[in-house]
Amino acid sequence: MVNRLWYETVMPILWRNPIRKIENQIYHKLGILNIKYNRLNVITLMKVLSILFV
């Protein structure tokens, strides 16, 4: 189910914006430091994980 979610939502966005892969990794690191951005943190975490599993 999770992989399906990645391929249906996250992957098309990443393929449309390949440069954002680096930005997503940076935002993920910032998200770890700033816990208050919880919603953003979940989204960036999914994006980073999807990059790792490609």
N, CA, C and O atoms as a printed pandas DataFrame, in Angstrom:
     atom_number atom_name residue_name chain_id  residue_number  x_coord  y_coord  z_coord
0              1         N          MET        A               1    0.837   -1.213    0.000
1              2        CA          MET        A               1    0.000    0.000    0.000
2              3         C          MET        A               1    0.869    1.259    0.000
3              4         O          MET        A               1    0.589    2.221   -0.715
4              5         N          VAL        A               2    1.924    1.235    0.813
5              6        CA          VAL        A               2    2.778    2.421    0.904
6              7         C          VAL        A               2    3.518    2.644   -0.406
7              8         O          VAL        A               2    3.613    3.772   -0.890
8              9         N          ASN        A               3    4.047    1.551   -0.984
9             10        CA          ASN        A               3    4.749    1.693   -2.263
10            11         C          ASN        A               3    3.824    2.224   -3.336
11            12         O          ASN        A               3    4.219    3.049   -4.159
12            13         N          ARG        A               4    2.580    1.745   -3.325
13            14        CA          ARG        A               4    1.603    2.216   -4.305
14            15         C          ARG        A               4    1.375    3.711   -4.136
15            16         O          ARG        A               4    1.278    4.444   -5.120
16            17         N          LEU        A               5    1.288    4.163   -2.885
17            18        CA          LEU        A               5    1.097    5.591   -2.619
18            19         C          LEU        A               5    2.274    6.394   -3.159
19            20         O          LEU        A               5    2.086    7.450   -3.764
20            21         N          TRP        A               6    3.491    5.889   -2.939
21            22        CA          TRP        A               6    4.674    6.586   -3.448
22            23         C          TRP        A               6    4.634    6.725   -4.957
23            24         O          TRP        A               6    4.855    7.806   -5.502
24            25         N          TYR        A               7    4.346    5.608   -5.630
25            26        CA          TYR        A               7    4.399    5.626   -7.095
26            27         C          TYR        A               7    3.264    6.424   -7.706
27            28         O          TYR        A               7    3.401    6.926   -8.822
28            29         N          GLU        A               8    2.142    6.555   -7.003
29            30        CA          GLU        A               8    1.009    7.294   -7.560
30            31         C          GLU        A               8    1.075    8.787   -7.264
31            32         O          GLU        A               8    0.568    9.595   -8.042
32            33         N          THR        A               9    1.701    9.162   -6.138
33            34        CA          THR        A               9    1.687   10.570   -5.738
34            35         C          THR        A               9    3.076   11.198   -5.753
35            36         O          THR        A               9    3.268   12.273   -6.321
36            37         N          VAL        A              10    4.036   10.534   -5.134
37            38        CA          VAL        A              10    5.356   11.146   -4.951
38            39         C          VAL        A              10    6.204   11.063   -6.212
39            40         O          VAL        A              10    6.811   12.051   -6.623
40            41         N          MET        A              11    6.245    9.885   -6.827
41            42        CA          MET        A              11    7.133    9.685   -7.971
42            43         C          MET        A              11    6.834   10.607   -9.148
43            44         O          MET        A              11    7.775   11.155   -9.722
44            45         N          PRO        A              12    5.565   10.809   -9.541
45            46        CA          PRO        A              12    5.300   11.742  -10.642
46            47         C          PRO        A              12    5.815   13.148  -10.349
47            48         O          PRO        A              12    6.303   13.835  -11.247
48            49         N          ILE        A              13    5.705   13.571   -9.092
49            50        CA          ILE        A              13    6.195   14.900   -8.712
50            51         C          ILE        A              13    7.715   14.949   -8.849
51            52         O          ILE        A              13    8.269   15.932   -9.343
52            53         N          LEU        A              14    8.381   13.892   -8.412
53            54        CA          LEU        A              14    9.843   13.869   -8.481
54            55         C          LEU        A              14   10.320   13.811   -9.923
55            56         O          LEU        A              14   11.321   14.437  -10.273
56            57         N          TRP        A              15    9.612   13.066  -10.761
57            58        CA          TRP        A              15   10.019   12.988  -12.163
58            59         C          TRP        A              15    9.782   14.304  -12.881
59            60         O          TRP        A              15   10.522   14.663  -13.797
60            61         N          ARG        A              16    8.733   15.032  -12.458
61            62        CA          ARG        A              16    8.479   16.338  -13.051
62            63         C          ARG        A              16    9.532   17.344  -12.600
63            64         O          ARG        A              16    9.916   18.233  -13.361
64            65         N          ASN        A              17    9.995   17.202  -11.366
65            66        CA          ASN        A              17   10.967   18.153  -10.815
66            67         C          ASN        A              17   12.194   17.401  -10.288
67            68         O          ASN        A              17   12.350   17.272   -9.074
68            69         N          PRO        A              18   13.064   16.903  -11.168
69            70        CA          PRO        A              18   14.218   16.114  -10.704
70            71         C          PRO        A              18   15.174   16.910   -9.834
71            72         O          PRO        A              18   15.842   16.349   -8.965
72            73         N          ILE        A              19   15.244   18.225  -10.066
73            74        CA          ILE        A              19   16.144   19.065   -9.274
74            75         C          ILE        A              19   15.691   19.108   -7.811
75            76         O          ILE        A              19   16.504   19.315   -6.910
76            77         N          ARG        A              20   14.395   18.912   -7.585
77            78        CA          ARG        A              20   13.866   19.007   -6.225
78            79         C          ARG        A              20   14.282   17.837   -5.350
79            80         O          ARG        A              20   14.068   17.872   -4.138
80            81         N          LYS        A              21   14.869   16.804   -5.933
81            82        CA          LYS        A              21   15.338   15.688   -5.110
82            83         C          LYS        A              21   16.321   16.181   -4.053
83            84         O          LYS        A              21   16.236   15.801   -2.885
84            85         N          ILE        A              22   17.256   17.033   -4.475
85            86        CA          ILE        A              22   18.242   17.577   -3.543
86            87         C          ILE        A              22   17.546   18.467   -2.515
87            88         O          ILE        A              22   17.860   18.416   -1.326
88            89         N          GLU        A              23   16.590   19.292   -2.985
89            90        CA          GLU        A              23   15.858   20.162   -2.073
90            91         C          GLU        A              23   15.100   19.340   -1.041
91            92         O          GLU        A              23   15.058   19.703    0.134
92            93         N          ASN        A              24   14.502   18.235   -1.473
93            94        CA          ASN        A              24   13.742   17.397   -0.556
94            95         C          ASN        A              24   14.637   16.814    0.528
95            96         O          ASN        A              24   14.233   16.722    1.687
96            97         N          GLN        A              25   15.858   16.419    0.154
97            98        CA          GLN        A              25   16.784   15.887    1.146
98            99         C          GLN        A              25   17.152   16.961    2.164
99           100         O          GLN        A              25   17.258   16.687    3.359
100          101         N          ILE        A              26   17.348   18.198    1.673
101          102        CA          ILE        A              26   17.677   19.312    2.565
102          103         C          ILE        A              26   16.497   19.605    3.493
103          104         O          ILE        A              26   16.673   19.779    4.699
104          105         N          TYR        A              27   15.277   19.657    2.910
105          106        CA          TYR        A              27   14.092   19.920    3.723
106          107         C          TYR        A              27   13.890   18.822    4.754
107          108         O          TYR        A              27   13.442   19.094    5.868
108          109         N          HIS        A              28   14.217   17.584    4.395
109          110        CA          HIS        A              28   14.077   16.480    5.339
110          111         C          HIS        A              28   15.015   16.673    6.528
111          112         O          HIS        A              28   14.622   16.465    7.676
112          113         N          LYS        A              29   16.260   17.073    6.248
113          114        CA          LYS        A              29   17.216   17.307    7.329
114          115         C          LYS        A              29   16.757   18.468    8.205
115          116         O          LYS        A              29   16.874   18.416    9.429
116          117         N          LEU        A              30   16.234   19.522    7.567
117          118        CA          LEU        A              30   15.717   20.655    8.333
118          119         C          LEU        A              30   14.499   20.232    9.146
119          120         O          LEU        A              30   14.296   20.702   10.265
120          121         N          GLY        A              31   13.686   19.336    8.572
121          122        CA          GLY        A              31   12.492   18.859    9.265
122          123         C          GLY        A              31   12.841   18.088   10.526
123          124         O          GLY        A              31   12.121   18.154   11.522
124          125         N          ILE        A              32   13.958   17.351   10.481
125          126        CA          ILE        A              32   14.388   16.616   11.666
126          127         C          ILE        A              32   14.785   17.603   12.766
127          128         O          ILE        A              32   14.514   17.373   13.944
128          129         N          LEU        A              33   15.429   18.702   12.370
129          130        CA          LEU        A              33   15.869   19.688   13.355
130          131         C          LEU        A              33   14.691   20.494   13.897
131          132         O          LEU        A              33   14.685   20.885   15.064
132          133         N          ASN        A              34   13.694   20.740   13.042
133          134        CA          ASN        A              34   12.544   21.545   13.444
134          135         C          ASN        A              34   11.300   20.669   13.529
135          136         O          ASN        A              34   10.583   20.476   12.548
136          137         N          ILE        A              35   11.066   20.146   14.726
137          138        CA          ILE        A              35    9.974   19.188   14.907
138          139         C          ILE        A              35    8.615   19.845   14.687
139          140         O          ILE        A              35    7.632   19.163   14.397
140          141         N          LYS        A              36    8.557   21.183   14.825
141          142        CA          LYS        A              36    7.267   21.854   14.713
142          143         C          LYS        A              36    6.668   21.743   13.317
143          144         O          LYS        A              36    5.463   21.927   13.148
144          145         N          TYR        A              37    7.503   21.439   12.303
145          146        CA          TYR        A              37    6.968   21.272   10.948
146          147         C          TYR        A              37    6.618   19.805   10.709
147          148         O          TYR        A              37    7.157   19.165    9.806
148          149         N          ASN        A              38    5.708   19.284   11.533
149          150        CA          ASN        A              38    5.411   17.857   11.477
150          151         C          ASN        A              38    4.787   17.434   10.157
151          152         O          ASN        A              38    5.174   16.417    9.583
152          153         N          ARG        A              39    3.823   18.208    9.674
153          154        CA          ARG        A              39    3.143   17.825    8.440
154          155         C          ARG        A              39    4.128   17.823    7.271
155          156         O          ARG        A              39    4.148   16.892    6.466
156          157         N          LEU        A              40    4.947   18.881    7.186
157          158        CA          LEU        A              40    5.961   18.968    6.134
158          159         C          LEU        A              40    6.971   17.832    6.279
159          160         O          LEU        A              40    7.448   17.278    5.288
160          161         N          ASN        A              41    7.283   17.498    7.519
161          162        CA          ASN        A              41    8.255   16.446    7.790
162          163         C          ASN        A              41    7.792   15.105    7.236
163          164         O          ASN        A              41    8.590   14.362    6.665
164          165         N          VAL        A              42    6.523   14.792    7.397
165          166        CA          VAL        A              42    5.988   13.526    6.889
166          167         C          VAL        A              42    6.076   13.483    5.373
167          168         O          VAL        A              42    6.460   12.464    4.798
168          169         N          ILE        A              43    5.720   14.589    4.722
169          170        CA          ILE        A              43    5.754   14.644    3.260
170          171         C          ILE        A              43    7.184   14.493    2.754
171          172         O          ILE        A              43    7.439   13.731    1.822
172          173         N          THR        A              44    8.117   15.220    3.370
173          174        CA          THR        A              44    9.507   15.144    2.922
174          175         C          THR        A              44   10.087   13.766    3.213
175          176         O          THR        A              44   10.895   13.252    2.439
176          177         N          LEU        A              45    9.677   13.169    4.327
177          178        CA          LEU        A              45   10.162   11.828    4.654
178          179         C          LEU        A              45    9.739   10.837    3.581
179          180         O          LEU        A              45   10.538   10.005    3.150
180          181         N          MET        A              46    8.489   10.924    3.149
181          182        CA          MET        A              46    8.008   10.042    2.087
182          183         C          MET        A              46    8.804   10.254    0.806
183          184         O          MET        A              46    9.158    9.296    0.120
184          185         N          LYS        A              47    9.080   11.512    0.491
185          186        CA          LYS        A              47    9.825   11.813   -0.731
186          187         C          LYS        A              47   11.243   11.259   -0.654
187          188         O          LYS        A              47   11.734   10.658   -1.610
188          189         N          VAL        A              48   11.895   11.463    0.482
189          190        CA          VAL        A              48   13.269   10.980    0.630
190          191         C          VAL        A              48   13.311    9.455    0.557
191          192         O          VAL        A              48   14.190    8.884   -0.088
192          193         N          LEU        A              49   12.355    8.797    1.220
193          194        CA          LEU        A              49   12.320    7.336    1.172
194          195         C          LEU        A              49   12.066    6.841   -0.241
195          196         O          LEU        A              49   12.650    5.846   -0.669
196          197         N          SER        A              50   11.201    7.527   -0.959
197          198        CA          SER        A              50   10.919    7.118   -2.342
198          199         C          SER        A              50   12.171    7.256   -3.205
199          200         O          SER        A              50   12.390    6.460   -4.118
200          201         N          ILE        A              51   12.995    8.274   -2.914
201          202        CA          ILE        A              51   14.250    8.441   -3.651
202          203         C          ILE        A              51   15.184    7.259   -3.356
203          204         O          ILE        A              51   15.843    6.737   -4.254
204          205         N          LEU        A              52   15.229    6.849   -2.087
205          206        CA          LEU        A              52   16.133    5.771   -1.706
206          207         C          LEU        A              52   15.729    4.442   -2.324
207          208         O          LEU        A              52   16.588    3.612   -2.621
208          209         N          PHE        A              53   14.425    4.230   -2.522
209          210        CA          PHE        A              53   13.951    2.944   -3.035
210          211         C          PHE        A              53   13.818    2.903   -4.545
211          212         O          PHE        A              53   13.364    1.899   -5.094
212          213         N          VAL        A              54   14.203    3.972   -5.226
213          214        CA          VAL        A              54   14.129    3.968   -6.697
214          215         C          VAL        A              54   15.233    3.065   -7.236
215          216         O          VAL        A              54   15.365    2.908   -8.450
